[in-house]
């Protein structure tokens, strides 16, 4: 498995690609080439993935500081 820095780099690259896809969709959702009609990915799906990647990047940049710890008090 890739280390944290590699995962962060991959996530940032994917985020950049999704942001470009979002921009393209916002400009033109459908287009024609000759007699064929093409439809780009759904905007909602792309925006959902953008939020997911932003959260993943924030988690990776935090360096795992947001780990949950369970403490069980013991009465002696």
Beta strands, then each sheet from edge to edge (+ up, - down):
strand 1: 30-33
strand 2: 36-39
sheet 1: 1+ 2-
end
